[in-house]
Structures are given as C-alpha cells and as structure tokens.
Amino acid sequence: MLNSARDTADMILELRSEEFPCHKIVMTSTSDYFKKALKENEYMNKYQYNVKGPYRHQLIVPEWMDPKALRLFLNYVYTGKVS
C-alpha cells in the first residue's frame, strides 16, 4: 500500500527520520488530527519552508507517535484492514 502511494503522493509525513508518503485528501478526510495539523501547518509549508521532492506538503509528526503505529494507521486508512 505505502509503496504505491509513493508514486502519486502529494505529501509526506516525517517521523524520526522515516518518511511516509501519503495523500492530503486521504489524511484530511479520515483523521481530524491530521486535518487540523495540516491546516495549521499549511502557512509554514507555503511560505517558510522549501519542501524538497515531489511532495507539496510536509508534516513532521510528533515524536511521541511510534513509527510502527503510524504505519499501521496508514495501512488501515488505505486498505480498511488492520494487520
């Protein structure tokens, strides 16, 4: 799932040096947390940071979140399955 998202992703979640490509529309429609975080972070992405690569948005996820948990969450969001 995440490998296929990399080709068409328009944003990247960064957590402890790991990058998780995803789609802004998917994240904002499935998670109030990410919807709010992206809205608050949009100004910084647009005017203060030079986001590298093909991604239009970059969001640094809080350090308290575990990368494995984020990976499982993204898998659920994209597939509807918990594995």
N, C-alpha and C positions, 0 to 999 in steps of 0.2 A: 504494500500500500504506500508506504512513505517513499519508496524509490520511484514509483510512478508519479507522485506528487512533485518530485524534484523537477521534472521536465516542464511543468506548467505552473509551478508555484509563483505567487506574486508577493509572498512574504516569507520571512524566516524567523523562527523562534530560536533564541540562543540561550543555552543553559549550561553553565560550567564548561565552556569551550566546545560544547556539542551544538550542532546546528540541525534544526528540524524544519525542513521546507513544508509549507502548507499554503492554504488559500484564505485570504482575508474574508471572503464571503462565507466560507465554511466555519471559520473560527467565530465570527461575529454572530452567525445565526444559531450556533449551538452552545455558546458559552457567554453568559452575562459578564463573567470575569474578563475574558478576552475582549469582549465588545467595549467595555469601559476602558480597559488598559490601552487598546488601540486608539480609541477616541482621544484619550489624554496624551498619548504618545505621538499622535499624528503631527502636531506642530513641530516637535523636535525632529522627527524624521524629515519633514519637508524643508525646514529652514536652518537647522543646526548641525545635522549630521550628513555626511556623504555616504550613503548606503552603497556598499560595493556589490557587484554582481548583478544578476538579472532581477533581483528582488526589489520591489518598490517600497516595502515596509520591513522594518526590522524591529523586533520587540525582544528585549532582554527579560527573560523570565526570572522571578525572584529565586535566590539561592536556596531557600527553604524547600523548594519543589525538587523532588527526586527525578532525575532523567528517565529512569525506568517507568515511573508513574506517568510522566508526560508522554512517553512513547505509547504506553497502554491507552491513555486517554485519546491520543491522536488515532490510534488504531480503531478504537471504538467509534469515534466521530466519523471516520471514513468508511468503516465496514459495518457498523451496527453490531459487532460481535466483541465479546470480552474473551481474550485469550491470554 
